[in-house]
Amino acid sequence: MGEGICVSARRMVATAVAALALSGALSGCRDADSDEPPDSGLPSPSASSSTSPATEPTPTEPLGPAAPERPEAATKYTKAGAIAFVRFYLELLNYA
């Protein structure tokens, strides 16, 4: 029983050391004497504003069939309304 606790503690320490090493590697290095800010990898706001299109985007055609519309009968609280709603719901599931 005592041996299991020792193995568990070793595993926990090994995991903590690995996590610290990984976080140190992922944090990156920066030269303390450098005046330049670190590069975020994202374009600067001024670069993106000059490349934006001046025209409005054109509407595109739908990629697939239109979603089914709920029939008026499906809103009624009758047997026929329940059947209409179930049919509409199944069409909607098949559409998705």
N, C-alpha and C positions, 0 to 999 in steps of 0.2 A: 504494500500500500504506500509506503514512504517513497519507493522508487518511482511510482507514477507521478507524484508531486514534483520530484526533482526533474523528470523529463518535461513535465508541463512548464515548469519555471524556465528551463533552458530554452524551450520552444518560444516562450513569451519574450525572453530577452533577445533571442535571435531575430524574432519578428520586429521588435522595437528597433534594433540596430539596423536591420534592412530598411525599415521605413525611414529612419533618419538619413541613411545614406542616399536613398532614392530622393527624398525631399531636397537634400543638398545638391544633388546632381540636376534636378529639375529647376531649381531656383535660378540657375545661370550665374555666370561670373561677370562682374563689371569692374572696369578699371577705375579705381578711386580718384586718379588724377585726371580723368577724362571730363571735359565740360559738356560733352554731347549727351543728351538723354538716351536711354536705351530704346532701341527700335522695337515697336510693338508688332510689326509685321502688317499693320493696317495702313491703307493709303491715307495721306493727310487730307483734311477737309477741303483745302483749296484745290487739290488735284481732282477730287471727285466732283466739285461744283463746275469745273471747266469742261468736264466731259459729259455732263448731263444733256440729254436732247432738248431742243427748244420747242419741239412739237409735242402735242398730246398723244399718248399712245392710242393706237387704233383698236377698236373693239374686235375681238376675235370670235370666230364661230365656236359654238360649244364642241367639246371633244367627243361627246357621245350623245346618246339619246337623252331627251329631256326627262326630268323626274316626273313620275306619275302624279296627277293631281287628284285630290280627294273629291270623290263625287258627292253631290248634294245628298243623295240617299244615305250616305255613310254617317251623316250627322243626326239622323232620326233615331229615336229610342224605340225601335220596332224590330221584329225578327228580320225583315227585309233590310233594315238599316244595319243590323249586326252583320248580316251576310255581306253587304256591300262594303262595310268597314274591313272585315277580314280579307276580302279580295283585294282591296286597296292596300292593306298592310302587307300582304304577301307580294304584291307587285312592287311595293316600296323596298322590301327586303331583297328581292331579285335585282332591283335597280342598283342597290348599294353594292 
